[in-house]
């Protein structure tokens, strides 16, 4: 017969083992998995800073706190918006001359130079600053830019100019084929790379325009000159019409790239578009050709997919795999949106997938959602990020990579 002391001891061991097993099981839900970055020599660890659904840019102390926190979490790259809602977010003489307004007049932004503030704090922490030209050729329909220069806007076949972003925002699009528009955009970009100690400049799909536009007089006349007087096709998705407009934007980007390098040879030209098929067919932006021509030096593809199989399918696209041999290619991961939180387990899985497939790193859209717009506690999400980026790593470099043919 078992003695009472033995029975108690055995009972205690059973309870102890069960408790440990339970704790391990529960903690696996919350404790971040170990990082798989130990063998990496470099990795892009970026985040976009925007003034939409985010408070980070509206006070200098917010910027300083954000950079301090991101530095502790071993991030190494910031992409702050500098061109948004028809305004610059830095004091701009180019914008002043064109629109009469030198900087976004929103309370908390006017009277400051957030780009200068970000560069100062980020460079002290060893972080790169690559300003994000967020709105590109897009502008609010009621902006001073649109009001003062209606001749700069492109149109649909029915002469309409309004493009709805979501259900709330009416936008218009500057015509990238208009020489005056090109001069304005080029001057803004040169102003940034010449006057600030930036590490580069970044564009995205908004550096094209929606494919149902392009029926303005300037574009139509140019098309007729090159097509024996024929009018552009009525079918906005006609492959030749799509490619013709995309090629014109590529020609402008060729000029702009050269101008950027003349103004600041050290300024990296970065692009953060959607996957190629959507980017070309929806926004006339042929980034595959840009990459093949050497017009971009960093590519960060926006792969905002809820389903993991969809995420992996986009990463396997041949044009993305080919670009990896020429330039650093990172993956843009959605950290969450207002009203659309993304759980950390999904973020962790997507980060690991990019590592498994040999991409240069990741950038998160966007700062505020990294830990503020989520079901998990901020401290828990920060701990998860710290585990993913457990040791500091430098940004990847184009030096030593095989140039495109």
C-alpha positions in Angstrom: 0.0 0.0 0.0 1.3 3.5 -0.9 2.2 5.6 2.0 0.4 8.9 2.5 3.7 10.9 2.0 4.3 9.0 -1.3 0.8 9.6 -2.4 1.1 13.4 -1.7 4.5 13.5 -3.4 3.1 11.7 -6.5 0.0 13.9 -6.6 2.2 17.0 -6.4 4.4 15.9 -9.3 1.3 15.2 -11.4 -0.1 18.7 -10.6 3.3 20.3 -11.2 3.8 18.6 -14.6 0.2 19.5 -15.7 0.8 23.1 -14.6 4.1 23.4 -16.5 2.5 21.9 -19.6 -0.4 24.3 -19.4 1.9 27.3 -19.0 3.9 26.3 -22.0 0.8 25.8 -24.0 -0.7 29.1 -23.0 2.6 31.0 -23.3 3.1 29.8 -26.8 0.2 31.9 -27.8 1.7 35.1 -26.5 5.5 34.7 -26.3 7.1 35.5 -29.6 9.0 32.7 -31.3 12.8 33.0 -31.5 14.1 35.1 -34.3 15.5 33.4 -37.4 17.7 36.4 -38.2 20.9 35.1 -36.6 22.5 34.3 -39.9 21.6 37.5 -41.7 24.3 40.2 -42.3 21.8 42.9 -43.2 18.0 43.3 -43.2 15.6 46.1 -44.1 13.5 46.9 -41.1 11.4 49.8 -42.1 8.2 51.6 -41.2 6.1 54.2 -42.9 5.2 57.4 -41.0 2.1 59.1 -42.2 -0.2 61.9 -41.2 -3.4 59.9 -41.9 -5.0 58.0 -38.9 -1.7 58.7 -37.0 -0.6 61.3 -34.5 3.2 60.6 -34.7 4.0 63.6 -36.9 1.9 66.2 -35.2 4.2 66.9 -32.2 8.0 66.9 -32.1 7.9 64.9 -28.8 5.9 62.2 -30.6 8.5 61.9 -33.3 11.3 61.7 -30.8 9.5 59.1 -28.7 8.7 57.1 -31.8 12.3 57.1 -33.1 13.6 56.2 -29.6 11.2 53.2 -29.4 11.8 52.0 -32.9 15.6 52.2 -32.3 15.3 50.0 -29.2 13.3 47.5 -31.3 16.2 47.5 -33.9 14.4 49.2 -36.8 16.8 50.8 -39.2 14.7 52.7 -41.8 12.0 55.4 -41.7 9.8 56.3 -44.7 8.1 59.6 -43.6 5.5 61.1 -45.9 6.5 64.5 -47.3 3.9 65.0 -50.0 0.3 64.4 -49.1 -3.2 65.9 -49.6 -1.8 68.4 -52.1 0.6 69.8 -49.5 4.3 69.4 -48.6 5.0 68.5 -45.0 8.1 70.5 -45.0 8.6 74.3 -45.8 8.7 74.3 -49.6 9.4 77.3 -51.9 8.3 75.2 -54.9 4.9 74.5 -53.3 4.6 78.2 -52.3 5.2 79.4 -55.8 2.8 76.9 -57.3 -0.1 76.8 -54.8 0.5 79.8 -52.6 0.9 77.5 -49.6 4.4 76.4 -48.5 3.5 73.7 -46.0 0.5 71.7 -44.8 -1.6 74.2 -42.7 -2.9 71.5 -40.3 -2.5 72.4 -36.7 0.6 70.7 -35.4 2.3 70.7 -38.8 2.4 74.3 -39.8 5.4 76.3 -38.5 7.5 73.2 -38.2 9.8 71.2 -40.4 9.1 67.6 -39.5 11.6 66.2 -42.1 14.4 68.1 -40.4 13.2 66.8 -37.0 13.0 63.2 -38.2 16.5 63.3 -39.9 18.1 64.8 -36.8 16.7 62.2 -34.3 16.9 59.2 -36.7 20.5 59.8 -37.8 21.6 60.1 -34.2 20.2 56.5 -33.8 21.9 55.3 -37.0 18.6 55.0 -38.8 18.1 55.8 -42.5 15.5 58.4 -43.6 14.0 58.0 -47.0 11.1 60.5 -47.5 8.0 59.0 -49.0 6.4 61.0 -51.9 3.0 59.5 -50.9 0.4 61.2 -53.1 2.6 61.3 -56.2 0.4 62.6 -59.1 -2.8 62.5 -57.0 -4.4 65.5 -55.3 -7.6 66.2 -53.4 -10.2 67.6 -55.8 -10.7 70.7 -53.6 -6.9 71.4 -53.1 -5.3 74.7 -54.1 -3.2 72.7 -56.5 -6.2 71.4 -58.4 -8.0 74.8 -58.3 -5.0 76.8 -59.6 -4.0 74.4 -62.3 -7.1 72.7 -63.8 -5.1 72.4 -67.1 -2.7 70.0 -65.3 -5.4 67.4 -64.7 -6.0 64.3 -66.8 -9.5 63.1 -67.7 -11.6 60.1 -68.6 -13.3 59.7 -71.9 -16.5 61.4 -70.6 -14.4 64.4 -69.5 -14.9 63.6 -65.8 -11.9 64.2 -63.5 -13.1 62.9 -60.1 -11.6 59.6 -58.8 -13.0 58.3 -55.5 -10.6 57.0 -53.0 -12.8 54.8 -50.8 -16.2 56.2 -50.3 -15.2 59.5 -48.7 -12.4 61.2 -50.7 -12.7 62.9 -54.1 -9.3 62.9 -55.9 -8.0 64.2 -59.1 -4.8 63.2 -61.0 -2.1 65.4 -62.4 -1.1 64.4 -65.9 2.4 62.8 -65.8 2.7 63.5 -69.6 2.3 67.2 -69.2 5.7 68.9 -69.2 4.5 71.5 -66.7 3.4 68.8 -64.3 6.7 67.0 -64.8 8.7 70.2 -64.0 6.6 70.8 -60.8 7.1 67.3 -59.5 10.8 67.2 -60.4 11.3 70.5 -58.6 9.7 69.2 -55.5 11.8 66.0 -55.5 15.0 68.0 -56.2 14.1 70.4 -53.4 14.0 67.5 -50.9 17.2 65.6 -52.0 19.2 68.8 -52.4 18.2 70.6 -49.2 18.0 67.8 -46.7 20.5 65.1 -45.5 18.2 62.3 -46.7 19.3 58.8 -47.5 17.0 58.6 -50.5 13.5 59.3 -51.9 10.6 56.9 -52.3 7.7 56.7 -54.7 4.8 54.3 -55.1 1.8 53.5 -57.3 0.7 57.1 -57.1 3.6 57.9 -59.5 1.3 56.5 -62.2 -2.4 57.2 -62.5 -5.6 55.2 -62.9 -5.9 53.5 -66.2 -9.3 54.9 -67.1 -7.7 58.3 -67.3 -5.5 59.7 -70.1 -8.1 61.3 -72.4 -7.0 64.9 -71.8 -6.0 67.0 -74.8 -2.3 66.8 -74.2 -2.2 63.0 -74.0 -4.6 62.5 -76.9 -2.6 64.8 -79.1 0.6 63.1 -78.2 -1.0 59.7 -79.0 -2.2 60.9 -82.3 1.2 62.2 -83.3 2.6 58.7 -82.7 -0.3 56.8 -84.3 -1.0 58.5 -87.6 -3.8 60.6 -86.3 -5.7 57.8 -84.6 -7.5 58.5 -81.4 -6.7 56.4 -78.3 -8.8 53.2 -77.9 -12.1 53.5 -76.2 -11.2 50.4 -74.2 -9.2 51.7 -71.3 -7.7 48.3 -70.7 -6.5 47.9 -74.3 -3.0 46.3 -73.8 -1.2 48.7 -76.3 -2.9 51.8 -74.7 -2.0 50.6 -71.3 1.6 50.0 -72.3 1.9 53.3 -74.3 0.9 55.4 -71.3 3.1 53.3 -69.0 6.1 53.8 -71.3 5.6 57.6 -71.2 5.7 57.5 -67.4 8.8 55.4 -67.6 10.4 58.0 -69.9 9.7 60.7 -67.4 11.1 58.5 -64.6 14.3 58.1 -66.6 14.7 61.8 -66.7 13.8 62.2 -63.0 16.3 59.5 -61.9 19.1 61.3 -63.8 18.1 64.6 -62.2 18.0 63.1 -58.7 21.5 61.6 -59.1 22.9 64.9 -60.4 21.4 66.7 -57.4 22.4 64.2 -54.8 24.5 61.2 -56.0 24.0 59.4 -52.7 20.2 59.6 -52.6 18.8 56.1 -53.1 15.8 55.9 -55.4 13.2 53.6 -53.8 9.8 52.4 -55.0 7.0 50.8 -52.9 4.4 49.7 -55.5 1.8 46.9 -55.6 2.6 43.7 -57.4 3.4 44.2 -61.1 0.2 43.1 -62.7 -2.0 45.3 -60.6 0.5 48.2 -60.6 0.6 48.2 -64.5 -3.1 47.5 -65.3 -4.6 49.7 -62.6 -2.1 52.5 -62.3 0.0 52.4 -65.5 3.2 52.0 -63.4 5.5 49.4 -65.0 8.0 48.9 -62.2 9.4 45.7 -63.8 10.7 47.9 -66.7 11.9 50.5 -64.2 13.9 47.8 -62.4 15.3 46.4 -65.6 16.4 49.9 -66.7 18.1 50.5 -63.4 15.8 53.3 -62.5 15.1 52.1 -58.9 17.7 51.0 -56.3 15.4 49.5 -53.7 12.0 47.8 -54.2 9.5 47.4 -51.3 6.4 45.6 -52.7 3.2 46.2 -50.9 1.8 42.7 -50.2 -1.1 43.4 -47.9 -2.8 40.0 -47.9 -4.9 38.4 -45.2 -4.5 34.9 -46.5 -1.1 33.4 -46.1 -1.3 31.4 -49.4 -2.1 34.7 -51.2 0.9 36.3 -49.5 3.2 33.5 -50.6 1.8 33.5 -54.1 2.7 37.1 -54.6 6.2 36.6 -53.2 6.8 33.8 -55.8 6.0 36.0 -58.8 8.9 35.7 -61.4 9.5 39.5 -61.8 9.9 39.8 -58.0 12.3 36.8 -57.9 14.3 38.3 -60.8 14.6 41.7 -59.2 16.1 40.2 -56.1 19.3 39.5 -58.0 19.8 43.1 -59.0 18.6 45.3 -56.0 17.4 44.8 -52.4 13.8 43.8 -52.6 11.8 44.1 -49.4 8.2 43.2 -48.6 5.6 45.7 -47.3 3.6 44.1 -44.6 0.3 45.5 -43.2 0.6 46.0 -39.4 -3.1 47.1 -39.3 -5.5 49.8 -40.2 -8.0 51.9 -38.3 -10.8 49.4 -37.7 -8.8 46.5 -39.2 -6.3 45.2 -36.7 -3.8 42.5 -37.8 -2.8 40.0 -35.1 0.9 39.7 -34.3 1.0 36.0 -35.1 0.1 36.8 -38.7 2.8 39.5 -38.9 5.4 37.2 -37.4 4.5 34.5 -40.0 4.8 36.9 -42.9 8.1 38.3 -41.6 9.5 34.7 -41.4 8.2 33.9 -44.9 10.1 36.8 -46.3 13.3 35.6 -44.6 12.7 32.0 -45.7 12.5 33.2 -49.3 15.6 35.3 -49.2 14.1 38.8 -49.4 16.0 41.8 -48.2 13.6 42.6 -45.3 10.3 44.2 -44.5 8.6 47.5 -44.0 5.4 47.9 -42.0 2.4 50.0 -42.9 2.2 51.9 -40.7 3.7 53.2 -37.5 0.6 53.8 -35.5 -0.7 50.3 -36.1 2.4 48.5 -35.0 1.1 48.4 -31.5 -1.7 50.9 -31.0 -4.4 49.6 -33.4 -4.5 46.0 -32.2 -6.3 43.5 -29.9 -3.0 42.7 -28.1 -1.5 45.0 -25.6 1.1 47.4 -26.9 3.8 46.0 -24.6 3.1 42.5 -25.9 3.4 43.6 -29.5 6.6 45.5 -28.9 8.0 42.4 -27.2 7.1 40.4 -30.3 8.9 42.8 -32.6 11.9 42.9 -30.4 12.1 39.1 -30.6 11.8 39.2 -34.4 14.5 41.9 -34.6 16.6 40.6 -31.7 19.9 42.1 -32.8 20.7 45.3 -34.7 21.4 44.9 -38.4 22.4 47.4 -41.0 20.3 48.1 -44.1 21.0 46.1 -47.2 23.1 47.8 -49.9 23.0 47.6 -53.7 26.8 47.5 -53.7 28.0 44.1 -54.9 24.7 43.1 -56.4 24.4 42.1 -60.1 23.1 45.0 -62.1 20.2 44.5 -64.5 21.0 43.7 -68.1 
